[in-house]
C-alpha cells in the first residue's frame, strides 16, 4: 500500500512540476513583452494588476520555475511543495472569486494533496515543530 501511495504521490509531483514549469515559462514570456501561449485574462482586473506589477509577477514565476524544477528532478520535493503552497492557495482563490473554473480548481487541489500525501513524515515533523 505504501508503494502505491509513493507512486501516486510522485506522479502528482511530476504533473505539478510540468504544470508549474509551463506556467513559469508562460509568465516569463509575458514579462519579456512577447506573446505568451496562454495570455493573461484581460477580463480579470486581478490578473491584469498582477501581471502589470512586474516585480511581484517575476518573483512568483521564479518561485514557480524553481519549485517545478525541484519536483521534476526529484530534489528536496517537500520544500518545493511548501514553496508552492501560497501560489496554489492564490490560484484556487482566484478561480473561486474571479475566474470560476471548477476543473482547474479541483485538478490543482487533488494533485497538490496527492503530492503531499507522499510526505506524511515531513508533514508530521513540521506540525510538531510549531
NORZI-V837054 format. One record per backbone hydrogen bond with DSSP energy under -1.0 kcal/mol. CO is the residue of the C=O (numbers start at 0). NH is the residue of the N-H. Records with the same first field share a line. If there is no record, write none. Layout:
BEGIN
CO=NH  NH
END
This chain:
BEGIN
0=4
1=5
2=6
3=7
4=8
5=9
6=10
7=11
8=12
9=13
10=14
11=15
12=16
13=17
14=18
15=19
16=20
17=21
18=22
19=23
20=24
21=25
22=26
23=27
24=28
25=29
26=30
27=31
28=33
29=32
40=43
43=47
44=48
45=49
46=50
47=51
48=52
51=53
52=56
53=57
54=58
55=59
56=60
57=61
58=62
59=63
60=64
61=65
62=66
63=67
64=68
65=69
66=70
67=71
68=72
69=74
75=79
76=80
77=81
78=82
79=83
83=87
84=88
85=89
86=90
87=91
88=92
89=93
90=94
92=96
93=97  98
100=104
101=105
102=106
103=107
104=108
105=109
106=110
107=111
108=112
109=113
110=114
111=115
112=116
115=118
118=122
119=123
120=124
121=125
122=126
123=127
124=128
END
